[in-house]
Amino acid sequence: MTTRTHSAEQIAALKQTAGDHMFLHAQQTSDWRGTGPRMYVKGEGVWVWDVEGNKYLDAMAGLWFKSAGYGRKEIADAVYKQMTAIDSPPAGGSVPVQVELAGKVSELYHDKNARLFFVSGGSEAVETAVKMSKKYHALNGKGAKHKIIARRGSYHGGTAMSSSLGRANADTMGPEMVGAENVVNTTPYRCAYCDGKCNLKCADEFDTVINWHGADTVAAIIAEPVSAAAGIHIPHPDYWPRLRQIADKYDVLLIADEVITGFGRLGSYFGMERFGVKPDLTTVAKALSSGYAPIAAAIATKRVADTFIGDQSKTFRHLITFGGHPIAAAAGVANLEIYRREKLVENSKKMGEYLYEQLQKLYEHSIVGDVRGGYGLLAAVELVQDRKTKKRFPAEAGLAKKVPQKLTQKQIVSFRAADVISLCPPLIVTKDDVDFIVNALDETIVELEKELLGQ
């Protein structure tokens, strides 16, 4: 506990104002009326404090992004220094720190001659990569190639176009983007094609769909190295190499959506490194600045980027006013220096293996159907009514409310935890932090078993 920063009256007034005037992202605004979403006032390391003085370990790193942890003064100092020098350049210009960040990211990427298009967030990065893939083909005399194939249930952003791709966790608001096509996702625990032995049919469905529509109409394949929205299933080692083969076979660009996995989440700077595959385009966002300022990018390999070099007809006419904003770029540079100095990617790999190890003990509970992870600090525990049949708990069991509440009581923040409990702690976690998380999960599951099964 810490000293409260706000009185009960002040907190009530804030909730009233929020309920009257502020939309919550993907949540009911009426939630403010009851206990309401927590309002946080301080963060340090892996811990956060709310207005009432309660302390929690953030097991979701904000929302998949607070990789360097909270309270990094040097990032704040870098932002302040840039803001007081020149906060943004005149239109058409740039500042040195933007160039510096582009160079540093390219040094970490599989293609050291890559080029970055900076934007403000992950949805914009996906929009940019998709537009870039279509114009790439048009400039190469293949303007009919406009379709984008994504995996059903993947999340690629909240804008109208990006939400058309995986169609996960997004409202439908009439006609979606023309040319957005879906294939089955890779979900080994609940695979639609195999029964315990992978046959890579989920990967081959890309081939089938491309043939169905005609390769001359398909511009790109987009997928996350590990899909968070689909439940954090680790794909078969041959899955991504197969997608690379299919893309090459049909002259289709391979877009890796690394908005979540980029910058160490899977124990490598880019998640695709873990699968030995080099994409043509990569989207990054969240951990690029560890969430200290909004910044994202679409990264194009030299082969793709060079297509846009030449006369004005080849210019990639895409513009985001605040894309790569100098103060956000300054945050990104300072963030990557922390990564280098503190070896956060190495720690992600080491602690990710330890987390996966410790989670295995949860199989002692009959309602734990699957434990997923082992690739850096991204893991999930799936709860089931029957382990043998993998039968899910019905909605009326109330896991969507019970699980987060119980974890919160044990000082753990885990956004949207329900029958699948996602874990994505900051990359700075220690063994003690991991033990704290796993013990809280263990206690929560014991309580759930008693309530749901009477055990």
PLY file of the C-alpha trace (Angstrom):
ply
format ascii 1.0
element vertex 455
property float x
property float y
property float z
element edge 454
property int vertex1
property int vertex2
end_header
0.00 0.00 0.00
1.00 3.60 -0.54
-0.54 6.84 0.62
-3.66 7.70 -1.34
-3.15 10.50 -3.83
-6.86 11.34 -4.12
-9.65 11.62 -1.61
-12.81 9.53 -1.92
-14.65 12.67 -3.08
-12.07 13.41 -5.77
-12.18 9.83 -7.03
-15.97 9.89 -7.19
-15.87 13.17 -9.11
-13.33 11.79 -11.61
-15.47 8.70 -12.21
-18.54 10.85 -12.71
-16.74 13.03 -15.25
-15.34 9.97 -17.03
-18.74 8.34 -17.15
-20.27 11.49 -18.62
-17.59 12.52 -21.09
-15.06 9.80 -21.95
-15.29 6.70 -24.08
-13.40 3.70 -22.77
-11.57 1.74 -25.43
-13.53 -1.44 -26.18
-15.36 -1.23 -22.84
-18.70 -0.01 -21.66
-18.55 3.58 -20.44
-21.11 2.61 -17.81
-18.37 0.55 -16.14
-17.20 3.77 -14.52
-20.40 3.88 -12.47
-19.57 0.90 -10.27
-16.12 -0.08 -9.10
-15.07 1.09 -12.55
-11.78 0.76 -14.40
-8.90 1.66 -12.14
-7.17 4.99 -12.51
-3.44 4.71 -12.04
-1.17 7.43 -10.74
2.29 5.87 -10.51
4.43 3.18 -12.10
7.83 1.81 -11.18
9.46 -1.25 -12.69
6.77 -3.91 -13.07
4.49 -2.28 -10.46
1.70 0.29 -10.70
-0.35 2.15 -8.08
-3.94 3.34 -8.41
-5.58 6.48 -7.05
-6.61 4.61 -3.91
-3.03 3.57 -3.15
-3.32 -0.08 -4.19
-0.24 -1.71 -5.71
-0.33 -4.23 -8.59
2.11 -6.18 -10.73
1.28 -5.47 -14.37
1.31 -8.92 -15.96
0.25 -7.48 -19.32
2.90 -4.76 -19.72
0.22 -2.12 -20.21
-1.30 -3.75 -23.27
1.64 -5.78 -24.63
3.97 -2.75 -24.71
5.57 -1.63 -21.42
8.67 -3.72 -22.14
11.27 -1.54 -20.40
8.99 -1.17 -17.38
7.55 1.89 -15.69
9.29 4.99 -14.34
12.14 5.27 -16.84
13.37 8.80 -16.16
15.92 8.74 -18.97
13.14 8.27 -21.53
11.26 11.21 -20.00
14.46 13.26 -20.09
15.03 12.41 -23.76
11.49 13.48 -24.60
11.88 16.73 -22.65
15.20 17.50 -24.34
13.71 16.99 -27.80
10.54 18.92 -26.99
12.45 21.95 -25.79
14.83 21.88 -28.78
12.29 21.44 -31.58
9.13 19.49 -30.87
8.23 19.05 -34.56
9.73 20.26 -37.84
8.05 22.28 -40.59
6.09 20.20 -43.10
8.31 18.18 -45.40
11.25 18.24 -43.03
12.63 15.96 -40.34
14.81 16.09 -37.25
18.00 14.11 -36.52
16.42 11.85 -33.89
13.92 10.46 -36.43
16.79 9.53 -38.74
18.73 8.07 -35.82
15.83 5.83 -34.82
15.34 4.58 -38.39
19.02 3.63 -38.52
18.97 1.85 -35.16
15.91 -0.23 -36.04
17.37 -1.16 -39.45
20.53 -2.37 -37.70
18.39 -4.80 -35.70
16.30 -5.97 -38.66
17.15 -8.94 -40.90
17.76 -6.55 -43.80
20.27 -3.90 -42.72
19.28 -1.82 -45.77
15.61 -1.70 -44.80
13.63 1.54 -44.87
11.06 2.65 -42.26
7.83 4.57 -42.71
6.98 5.98 -39.28
3.38 6.29 -38.10
1.63 6.77 -34.77
0.29 3.31 -33.86
-0.11 -0.31 -34.85
-3.31 0.13 -36.87
-1.62 2.81 -38.97
1.42 0.59 -39.44
-0.80 -2.16 -40.83
-2.64 0.30 -43.08
0.72 1.50 -44.36
2.09 -1.98 -45.03
-1.07 -3.02 -46.88
-1.08 0.11 -49.05
2.64 -0.31 -49.69
2.18 -3.91 -50.82
-0.55 -2.94 -53.28
1.43 -0.08 -54.79
4.55 -2.26 -54.92
2.74 -4.62 -57.29
1.17 -1.77 -59.27
4.59 -0.23 -59.87
5.80 -3.63 -61.05
3.03 -3.83 -63.65
0.71 -6.05 -61.59
-2.00 -3.63 -60.51
-4.62 -6.38 -60.29
-2.85 -7.78 -57.24
-4.89 -6.10 -54.49
-6.23 -8.85 -52.22
-4.83 -9.39 -48.72
-5.07 -12.78 -47.03
-5.14 -12.84 -43.23
-5.85 -15.47 -40.61
-9.35 -15.57 -39.17
-9.33 -14.48 -35.53
-6.11 -12.46 -35.72
-6.19 -8.82 -34.66
-4.48 -6.32 -36.95
-5.91 -3.05 -35.67
-9.04 -1.06 -34.96
-9.39 1.08 -38.08
-11.95 0.16 -40.72
-9.38 -1.38 -43.05
-7.22 -3.17 -40.50
-10.22 -4.63 -38.69
-11.34 -6.12 -42.01
-8.32 -8.40 -42.05
-8.52 -10.88 -39.18
-12.02 -9.82 -38.09
-11.17 -10.32 -34.41
-12.43 -8.18 -31.51
-13.75 -5.49 -33.85
-17.22 -4.15 -34.56
-18.60 -4.75 -38.02
-19.91 -1.53 -39.51
-21.14 -2.44 -42.94
-19.05 -3.48 -45.95
-15.45 -4.29 -45.13
-12.40 -3.66 -47.27
-12.77 -5.18 -50.71
-10.22 -7.95 -51.16
-9.81 -8.93 -47.50
-9.81 -12.74 -47.45
-9.39 -15.15 -44.54
-7.86 -18.56 -43.88
-7.91 -20.63 -40.71
-5.58 -19.56 -37.89
-2.87 -21.74 -36.41
-4.23 -22.96 -33.07
-2.49 -26.26 -32.24
-4.53 -26.88 -29.09
-7.79 -26.65 -31.03
-6.62 -27.29 -34.59
-9.33 -27.62 -37.21
-7.20 -29.98 -39.30
-5.09 -32.21 -37.08
-5.55 -34.34 -33.98
-2.35 -34.03 -32.01
-0.06 -34.47 -35.03
0.54 -31.38 -37.16
0.06 -31.76 -40.91
0.49 -28.05 -41.76
-2.87 -27.95 -43.51
-3.54 -24.62 -41.80
-0.51 -23.22 -43.64
-1.44 -24.89 -46.90
-4.84 -23.18 -46.78
-3.03 -20.01 -47.91
-2.01 -21.89 -51.05
-5.56 -23.10 -51.61
-7.09 -19.65 -51.18
-4.51 -17.97 -53.43
-5.28 -20.51 -56.16
-9.01 -20.05 -55.66
-8.83 -16.29 -56.15
-5.97 -16.36 -58.64
-2.40 -15.43 -57.78
-2.63 -12.45 -60.13
-5.13 -10.84 -57.70
-3.30 -11.41 -54.39
-0.91 -8.75 -53.10
0.09 -10.00 -49.67
-0.25 -12.42 -46.79
-0.36 -10.84 -43.32
0.02 -12.68 -40.03
1.48 -12.29 -36.55
4.42 -14.55 -35.62
2.28 -15.59 -32.64
-1.32 -14.38 -32.63
-2.25 -12.79 -29.32
-5.93 -12.39 -30.22
-6.18 -16.04 -31.24
-4.92 -17.19 -27.84
-1.10 -17.15 -28.03
-0.66 -20.48 -29.80
2.94 -21.22 -30.78
2.99 -22.41 -34.41
4.71 -25.57 -35.62
8.41 -24.90 -36.49
7.67 -25.53 -40.17
4.60 -23.28 -40.31
6.32 -19.98 -41.11
8.84 -21.49 -43.56
5.85 -22.92 -45.42
4.18 -19.49 -45.59
7.42 -18.03 -46.95
7.50 -20.73 -49.66
3.88 -20.05 -50.61
4.43 -16.30 -50.80
7.49 -16.75 -53.03
5.70 -19.27 -55.23
2.95 -16.81 -56.14
4.88 -13.50 -56.03
2.96 -12.45 -52.93
4.51 -10.22 -50.26
4.78 -11.63 -46.75
3.83 -9.09 -44.06
4.78 -9.95 -40.49
2.57 -8.07 -38.05
5.00 -7.61 -35.15
3.09 -4.86 -33.38
3.07 -7.09 -30.28
6.02 -9.43 -30.84
8.54 -6.85 -32.09
11.40 -5.75 -29.83
12.04 -8.72 -27.63
8.67 -10.18 -26.74
9.57 -13.63 -28.11
13.17 -13.53 -26.92
14.57 -11.99 -30.12
14.39 -8.43 -31.41
11.90 -9.56 -34.04
9.66 -12.55 -33.47
10.21 -13.91 -36.96
13.83 -14.61 -36.02
12.55 -17.42 -33.80
11.10 -19.13 -36.86
14.00 -18.47 -39.22
11.91 -16.53 -41.77
12.55 -13.15 -43.39
9.38 -11.19 -44.24
9.12 -8.55 -46.96
7.33 -6.04 -44.74
7.10 -5.83 -40.96
4.82 -3.73 -38.78
6.03 -2.62 -35.34
4.62 -0.36 -32.66
4.04 -0.93 -28.96
7.48 -1.81 -27.55
9.33 0.50 -29.96
9.04 3.15 -27.26
7.82 0.83 -24.46
4.63 2.86 -24.63
6.24 6.08 -23.42
5.09 7.88 -26.56
2.94 6.75 -29.52
5.13 5.58 -32.37
5.02 2.76 -34.91
6.43 1.88 -38.30
6.11 -0.22 -41.40
9.54 -1.66 -42.23
10.23 -2.50 -45.87
13.12 -4.59 -47.10
15.42 -2.94 -49.63
13.80 -4.95 -52.44
10.39 -3.51 -51.62
11.56 -0.03 -50.64
13.61 0.50 -53.81
10.44 0.14 -55.87
9.41 3.58 -54.60
12.68 5.30 -55.50
12.75 7.28 -58.73
10.55 9.92 -60.33
7.40 11.34 -58.74
5.20 8.60 -60.17
6.96 6.12 -57.90
6.57 8.15 -54.70
4.72 6.40 -51.90
2.11 9.13 -51.42
1.15 8.29 -47.87
1.06 10.84 -45.08
0.44 10.60 -41.32
0.72 14.01 -39.63
2.13 12.73 -36.35
3.91 9.68 -37.76
7.34 9.35 -36.16
6.80 12.52 -34.12
10.20 13.74 -32.88
9.35 13.43 -29.19
8.15 9.86 -29.80
11.28 9.12 -31.82
13.38 10.43 -28.92
11.53 8.05 -26.61
12.26 5.22 -29.05
16.00 5.93 -29.19
16.26 6.12 -25.39
14.18 2.95 -25.07
16.44 0.98 -27.41
19.48 2.15 -25.46
17.93 0.65 -22.31
17.35 -2.57 -24.26
21.01 -2.69 -25.27
22.46 -1.76 -21.88
20.25 -4.02 -19.80
20.09 -6.91 -22.29
16.30 -6.99 -22.18
15.95 -9.30 -25.16
18.22 -11.83 -23.51
16.25 -11.49 -20.29
13.01 -12.06 -22.18
14.34 -15.34 -23.54
15.67 -16.49 -20.17
12.69 -15.41 -18.08
10.27 -16.65 -20.74
11.70 -20.14 -20.41
11.49 -19.88 -16.63
7.88 -18.64 -16.78
6.87 -21.54 -19.04
8.61 -23.98 -16.69
6.82 -22.64 -13.63
3.44 -22.62 -15.35
3.65 -26.38 -15.85
2.66 -26.95 -12.22
-0.77 -25.54 -13.04
-1.56 -28.81 -14.81
-2.17 -30.15 -11.29
-5.56 -28.46 -11.57
-8.20 -30.30 -13.55
-9.53 -27.14 -15.22
-6.18 -26.25 -16.80
-6.40 -27.56 -20.34
-3.31 -26.03 -21.93
-0.23 -24.02 -21.01
1.37 -22.19 -23.92
4.65 -20.30 -24.15
8.36 -20.95 -24.04
9.17 -18.33 -26.67
10.07 -15.29 -24.61
7.72 -13.51 -22.23
4.46 -14.32 -23.99
2.38 -17.10 -22.50
-1.18 -18.24 -21.92
-3.12 -20.61 -19.70
-6.40 -21.96 -21.06
-9.09 -23.10 -18.63
-11.54 -25.81 -19.69
-14.50 -27.58 -18.18
-13.18 -30.97 -19.26
-9.50 -31.52 -20.06
-10.07 -34.70 -22.03
-12.65 -33.24 -24.41
-11.34 -29.63 -24.20
-14.90 -28.53 -23.52
-15.07 -24.82 -22.77
-16.80 -23.25 -19.80
-20.11 -21.66 -20.81
-20.40 -17.86 -20.75
-22.72 -18.07 -17.76
-19.83 -19.46 -15.71
-18.67 -15.86 -15.61
-14.94 -16.38 -16.11
-14.64 -13.04 -17.93
-15.47 -11.30 -14.65
-14.28 -13.79 -12.06
-10.72 -14.29 -13.31
-9.69 -10.60 -13.50
-11.33 -9.88 -10.15
-9.55 -12.73 -8.40
-6.19 -11.81 -9.92
-6.67 -8.19 -8.92
-7.29 -9.30 -5.34
-3.88 -10.96 -5.54
-2.21 -7.78 -6.88
-2.07 -8.89 -10.51
-3.32 -6.88 -13.48
-4.19 -9.14 -16.44
-6.27 -7.35 -19.04
-9.29 -9.29 -20.35
-8.33 -12.54 -18.60
-11.09 -15.15 -18.88
-10.92 -18.79 -20.01
-7.63 -17.81 -21.66
-5.32 -15.98 -19.29
-2.70 -14.09 -21.28
0.65 -13.23 -19.73
2.90 -10.55 -21.16
4.92 -8.95 -18.33
7.58 -6.27 -18.87
10.87 -7.66 -20.18
12.61 -6.54 -16.98
10.90 -9.20 -14.84
12.94 -11.24 -12.38
12.43 -14.79 -11.12
10.76 -13.35 -8.04
8.30 -11.46 -10.24
7.55 -14.60 -12.25
7.00 -16.59 -9.06
4.62 -13.91 -7.81
2.58 -14.13 -11.03
2.46 -17.93 -11.09
1.54 -18.20 -7.41
-1.32 -15.74 -7.93
-2.54 -17.81 -10.88
-2.27 -20.99 -8.84
-4.36 -19.53 -5.99
-6.91 -18.13 -8.43
-7.38 -21.48 -10.15
-7.82 -23.24 -6.79
-10.63 -20.84 -5.96
-12.22 -21.27 -9.39
-12.19 -25.05 -9.09
-14.06 -24.84 -5.81
-16.65 -22.45 -7.22
-17.13 -24.09 -10.61
-16.69 -27.76 -9.80
-17.23 -27.89 -6.06
-13.77 -29.37 -5.53
0 1
1 2
2 3
3 4
4 5
5 6
6 7
7 8
8 9
9 10
10 11
11 12
12 13
13 14
14 15
15 16
16 17
17 18
18 19
19 20
20 21
21 22
22 23
23 24
24 25
25 26
26 27
27 28
28 29
29 30
30 31
31 32
32 33
33 34
34 35
35 36
36 37
37 38
38 39
39 40
40 41
41 42
42 43
43 44
44 45
45 46
46 47
47 48
48 49
49 50
50 51
51 52
52 53
53 54
54 55
55 56
56 57
57 58
58 59
59 60
60 61
61 62
62 63
63 64
64 65
65 66
66 67
67 68
68 69
69 70
70 71
71 72
72 73
73 74
74 75
75 76
76 77
77 78
78 79
79 80
80 81
81 82
82 83
83 84
84 85
85 86
86 87
87 88
88 89
89 90
90 91
91 92
92 93
93 94
94 95
95 96
96 97
97 98
98 99
99 100
100 101
101 102
102 103
103 104
104 105
105 106
106 107
107 108
108 109
109 110
110 111
111 112
112 113
113 114
114 115
115 116
116 117
117 118
118 119
119 120
120 121
121 122
122 123
123 124
124 125
125 126
126 127
127 128
128 129
129 130
130 131
131 132
132 133
133 134
134 135
135 136
136 137
137 138
138 139
139 140
140 141
141 142
142 143
143 144
144 145
145 146
146 147
147 148
148 149
149 150
150 151
151 152
152 153
153 154
154 155
155 156
156 157
157 158
158 159
159 160
160 161
161 162
162 163
163 164
164 165
165 166
166 167
167 168
168 169
169 170
170 171
171 172
172 173
173 174
174 175
175 176
176 177
177 178
178 179
179 180
180 181
181 182
182 183
183 184
184 185
185 186
186 187
187 188
188 189
189 190
190 191
191 192
192 193
193 194
194 195
195 196
196 197
197 198
198 199
199 200
200 201
201 202
202 203
203 204
204 205
205 206
206 207
207 208
208 209
209 210
210 211
211 212
212 213
213 214
214 215
215 216
216 217
217 218
218 219
219 220
220 221
221 222
222 223
223 224
224 225
225 226
226 227
227 228
228 229
229 230
230 231
231 232
232 233
233 234
234 235
235 236
236 237
237 238
238 239
239 240
240 241
241 242
242 243
243 244
244 245
245 246
246 247
247 248
248 249
249 250
250 251
251 252
252 253
253 254
254 255
255 256
256 257
257 258
258 259
259 260
260 261
261 262
262 263
263 264
264 265
265 266
266 267
267 268
268 269
269 270
270 271
271 272
272 273
273 274
274 275
275 276
276 277
277 278
278 279
279 280
280 281
281 282
282 283
283 284
284 285
285 286
286 287
287 288
288 289
289 290
290 291
291 292
292 293
293 294
294 295
295 296
296 297
297 298
298 299
299 300
300 301
301 302
302 303
303 304
304 305
305 306
306 307
307 308
308 309
309 310
310 311
311 312
312 313
313 314
314 315
315 316
316 317
317 318
318 319
319 320
320 321
321 322
322 323
323 324
324 325
325 326
326 327
327 328
328 329
329 330
330 331
331 332
332 333
333 334
334 335
335 336
336 337
337 338
338 339
339 340
340 341
341 342
342 343
343 344
344 345
345 346
346 347
347 348
348 349
349 350
350 351
351 352
352 353
353 354
354 355
355 356
356 357
357 358
358 359
359 360
360 361
361 362
362 363
363 364
364 365
365 366
366 367
367 368
368 369
369 370
370 371
371 372
372 373
373 374
374 375
375 376
376 377
377 378
378 379
379 380
380 381
381 382
382 383
383 384
384 385
385 386
386 387
387 388
388 389
389 390
390 391
391 392
392 393
393 394
394 395
395 396
396 397
397 398
398 399
399 400
400 401
401 402
402 403
403 404
404 405
405 406
406 407
407 408
408 409
409 410
410 411
411 412
412 413
413 414
414 415
415 416
416 417
417 418
418 419
419 420
420 421
421 422
422 423
423 424
424 425
425 426
426 427
427 428
428 429
429 430
430 431
431 432
432 433
433 434
434 435
435 436
436 437
437 438
438 439
439 440
440 441
441 442
442 443
443 444
444 445
445 446
446 447
447 448
448 449
449 450
450 451
451 452
452 453
453 454
